Amino acid sequence: MVKTLEHDLYRSLEETYHTLAMPLVRELHDRGISPSDTEVHRFLDIRPLGTDTYLSIPFADYEAVAPTFLEAYRRHFGFEPSNVPLELVNVRVEVLGRGGVFKETRSRDRAARTAPKLLETADVSFDKQPTPTPVYHRDNLHPGCCLDGPAVVVEDYSTVLIEPGFTATVNEYGHLVLEQQDTRIEKVSTRRDLVMLEVFNNLFMSVAEQMGTTLANTAHSTNIKERLDFSCAIFDRLGNLVANAPHIPVHLGAMSESVKAIIRANPPAGGLARRCVRNQQSPPRRLAPAGRNGDYTRLRACRVL
């Protein structure tokens, strides 16, 4: 169903929804779910005329459809289509059957009767230092029991490590709840640190990937929105590549040179780029998405982000 959304068409949807829902309701009834425990949810798949991407919104009164769709469109894509008719792409029905509710039982043991039995003591390395660590079996931990880290709790199919600075408490349902008592603050410095290097590498990668998501959501071009024919990367102010997202790798060879050409054509006030070249500094980053097939204007438009 791909039709322009009009009032006459909308009035005929009630019968369509009823036809779609009844076989599903009967199927749930055959599985032992009564009609009183059955919920029917109705949805509309709508898109602006001339586009390929639709959004699903709940079925409502005709007057509320357009405002609801435009609000959802703005949240998802960042803008609203203006003066464009809406198309109804699909009508969908979802039938839910409520089953039994599982209720957890509380243990009758409200407090630990005795200290948990120690299985053994093992040397476990924390911060590269071997530490004598008690080992307990899960079956020996009763509600109310509390363990201070470091400790190890073993059972038939899993092992729980309680690190230093954490406590583990068995609650009234028999769950093992871990809580952090000590907080350690890591200071970021210019000292070479492999862990922090990987953290920042993933942060920069995440920025480039989110750029691609935003670009695909807000683009009108089918090449960008549907084929995802673009690449996003982060460069420093000299135009050197810092991080790139795994989009279209064929762009990466030319992206850095393109950014450097834009920098040369648009020198910052005061000659900051020239000073950076002489002093080999690392000034603030700039972001630049790239595209093909006539979309290079996006590179120039987004270079100042």
C-alpha positions in Angstrom: 0.0 0.0 0.0 1.6 3.3 -1.2 -1.1 6.0 -1.3 -1.3 9.6 -0.5 -2.6 10.1 3.1 -6.1 11.6 2.8 -9.1 11.7 5.0 -11.2 9.3 2.8 -8.4 6.7 2.8 -8.0 7.1 6.6 -11.6 6.2 7.3 -11.2 2.9 5.4 -8.3 1.8 7.6 -10.5 0.6 10.5 -11.7 -2.4 8.4 -8.2 -3.1 7.2 -6.9 -3.2 10.7 -9.7 -5.5 11.8 -9.0 -7.9 8.9 -5.3 -8.0 9.9 -5.8 -8.4 13.6 -8.5 -11.1 13.8 -6.3 -14.1 12.5 -3.6 -13.1 15.1 -6.1 -12.9 17.9 -7.5 -16.3 17.0 -4.0 -17.8 16.9 -3.3 -16.5 20.4 -6.6 -17.9 21.6 -5.7 -21.3 20.2 -2.5 -21.1 22.3 -4.6 -20.6 25.5 -4.5 -16.8 25.8 -7.9 -15.4 26.5 -9.1 -12.2 24.6 -9.1 -10.3 27.9 -5.3 -10.8 28.0 -4.8 -9.8 24.4 -3.7 -6.3 23.3 -3.9 -5.0 19.7 -1.5 -2.2 18.7 -1.9 -0.5 15.3 0.8 1.5 13.5 1.1 3.6 10.4 4.3 3.7 8.2 4.4 7.2 6.7 6.9 9.1 4.6 7.0 12.5 2.8 6.1 12.3 -0.8 9.2 11.7 -3.0 11.4 10.1 -0.3 12.3 6.5 0.4 12.5 6.4 4.2 9.4 6.0 6.3 8.7 6.2 10.0 6.3 4.2 12.1 3.8 6.0 14.3 0.9 4.8 16.4 -2.5 4.9 14.8 -4.5 7.9 16.0 -7.2 10.4 14.9 -6.6 11.8 11.5 -6.0 15.3 12.8 -3.2 14.1 15.0 -1.3 12.0 12.4 0.5 14.8 10.6 1.7 16.6 13.8 2.8 13.3 15.4 4.7 12.3 12.2 6.4 15.6 11.8 7.5 15.6 15.5 8.9 12.0 15.1 10.6 13.1 11.8 12.2 16.1 13.4 13.6 14.0 16.3 15.0 11.4 14.0 16.3 13.5 11.1 16.8 16.9 12.7 14.4 18.9 10.5 10.8 18.8 9.3 9.7 18.5 5.7 7.6 21.6 4.8 4.7 21.7 2.4 5.1 18.1 1.3 2.2 15.7 1.1 2.5 12.5 3.2 2.4 9.0 1.8 1.0 5.9 3.6 3.4 3.1 2.9 2.2 0.3 5.3 -0.4 -0.4 7.9 0.8 -2.8 10.6 -0.8 -4.6 13.5 0.9 -6.1 16.5 -1.0 -8.4 18.8 0.4 -9.2 22.3 -0.8 -11.9 24.6 0.0 -11.5 28.3 1.2 -14.8 29.8 1.9 -15.8 33.4 3.9 -13.5 35.6 6.9 -15.1 37.3 7.2 -14.0 40.9 10.4 -14.4 42.8 10.2 -16.0 46.2 12.0 -14.5 49.2 14.3 -16.7 51.2 13.2 -17.5 54.8 16.7 -16.9 55.9 16.7 -13.2 56.6 20.3 -13.0 57.8 23.5 -15.0 57.4 23.4 -17.9 59.9 27.1 -18.4 60.0 30.2 -17.1 58.2 30.5 -18.7 54.7 32.7 -21.7 54.4 36.1 -20.9 52.9 37.0 -23.3 50.1 40.6 -22.2 49.6 42.9 -19.1 49.2 44.3 -18.4 45.8 46.8 -15.8 44.6 45.1 -13.4 42.2 46.9 -10.5 40.6 45.4 -7.0 41.0 47.5 -4.1 39.6 50.2 -6.6 38.7 50.5 -7.6 42.4 49.7 -11.1 43.5 47.1 -10.9 46.4 46.0 -13.8 48.6 42.2 -14.0 47.8 39.6 -16.1 49.5 37.5 -18.4 47.4 33.9 -19.3 48.3 31.2 -21.6 46.8 28.0 -19.9 45.8 25.8 -22.5 47.6 27.5 -21.6 50.9 26.4 -17.9 50.7 23.1 -17.3 52.5 20.9 -14.1 52.5 22.5 -11.3 54.5 26.0 -12.6 53.8 28.5 -9.8 52.9 31.9 -10.3 51.3 34.6 -7.6 51.0 36.8 -7.7 48.0 39.1 -9.2 46.9 37.2 -12.4 46.8 36.1 -15.1 44.3 32.7 -16.8 44.3 32.5 -20.0 42.2 29.6 -22.2 41.2 28.9 -24.9 38.7 28.6 -22.7 35.6 30.2 -19.4 36.4 32.7 -17.5 38.5 32.3 -14.1 40.1 35.4 -11.9 40.9 34.9 -9.3 43.6 37.7 -6.8 43.1 39.3 -4.7 45.8 37.1 -1.7 46.6 33.9 -3.7 46.0 31.5 -5.6 48.3 29.1 -8.4 47.5 25.9 -8.9 49.4 23.3 -11.7 49.1 19.9 -10.1 49.2 16.6 -11.6 50.3 16.0 -13.2 46.9 19.4 -15.0 46.9 20.9 -12.5 44.3 24.5 -11.6 44.6 24.7 -7.8 44.5 28.0 -6.0 43.9 28.6 -2.4 45.0 31.6 -0.2 44.6 32.9 1.3 47.8 36.1 3.0 46.7 36.4 5.2 43.6 39.7 5.6 41.8 40.2 8.7 39.6 42.5 8.4 36.6 44.2 11.6 35.6 44.8 12.2 31.9 48.3 13.5 31.1 50.6 13.7 28.1 52.5 10.6 29.5 52.3 7.7 27.1 49.7 5.2 28.3 48.4 2.4 26.2 45.1 2.1 28.0 44.3 5.8 27.7 45.5 5.8 24.1 42.9 3.1 23.3 40.2 5.0 25.2 40.8 8.2 23.2 41.1 6.2 19.9 37.6 4.8 20.5 36.3 8.2 21.5 37.5 9.8 18.2 36.2 6.8 16.2 32.8 7.2 17.9 32.7 10.9 16.9 33.3 10.0 13.3 30.7 7.2 13.3 28.1 9.6 14.8 28.9 12.1 12.1 28.0 9.4 9.6 24.8 8.6 11.3 23.8 12.3 11.4 24.8 12.8 7.7 22.7 9.8 6.6 19.7 10.9 8.6 19.7 14.5 7.4 20.6 13.8 3.7 18.1 14.0 0.8 20.5 12.3 -1.6 19.7 8.6 -2.2 23.4 7.9 -2.6 24.0 9.1 0.9 20.8 8.0 2.7 20.3 4.6 1.1 23.7 3.5 -0.4 25.7 5.1 2.4 28.2 6.4 -0.2 30.2 8.7 2.1 33.0 8.7 4.6 33.6 10.7 7.8 36.8 11.3 9.6 38.5 13.6 12.2 41.5 15.7 11.2 43.7 18.1 13.1 44.0 21.7 12.0 47.0 20.8 9.8 44.7 18.4 7.9 46.3 15.2 9.2 44.1 12.2 9.8 43.3 11.5 13.4 40.5 8.9 13.2 38.1 7.6 10.5 34.9 5.7 10.6 34.5 2.4 8.7 32.4 3.9 5.9 33.7 3.9 2.3 37.5 3.5 2.5 38.1 4.7 -1.1 37.5 8.2 0.2 40.3 8.2 2.7 43.2 8.6 0.3 41.9 12.0 -0.9 40.2 13.2 2.3 43.3 14.5 4.0 44.6 16.3 0.9 41.1 17.8 0.4 41.0 19.1 4.0 44.5 20.6 3.6 43.4 22.3 0.4 40.4 23.8 2.2 42.7 25.0 5.0 45.0 26.7 2.5 42.1 28.3 0.8 40.6 29.5 4.1 43.5 30.5 6.4 42.4 31.2 10.0 42.7 34.8 11.2 46.2 35.6 12.5 47.9 32.9 10.5 47.4 30.1 13.0 47.9 27.4 10.4 51.2 28.8 9.3 52.5 29.0 12.9 51.4 25.4 13.5 53.4 24.3 10.5 56.5 26.0 11.8 56.2 25.0 15.4 54.7 21.5 14.7 52.0 22.0 17.3 48.8 20.1 17.7 46.0 22.7 17.7 42.3 21.9 18.1 40.6 19.3 15.9 38.2 19.9 13.0 35.7 17.4 11.5 35.1 16.9 7.8 32.7 14.5 6.1 33.3 13.7 2.5 31.0 12.4 -0.3 30.9 11.6 -4.0 28.6 12.3 -6.9 28.2 16.0 -6.4 28.1 16.0 -2.6 31.5 17.6 -2.0 29.7 20.8 -0.8 29.1 18.9 2.4 32.8 18.8 3.1 33.0 22.6 2.9 29.9 23.1 4.9 30.9 20.8 7.7 34.6 21.7 8.0 34.1 24.2 10.9 32.4 21.8 13.2 
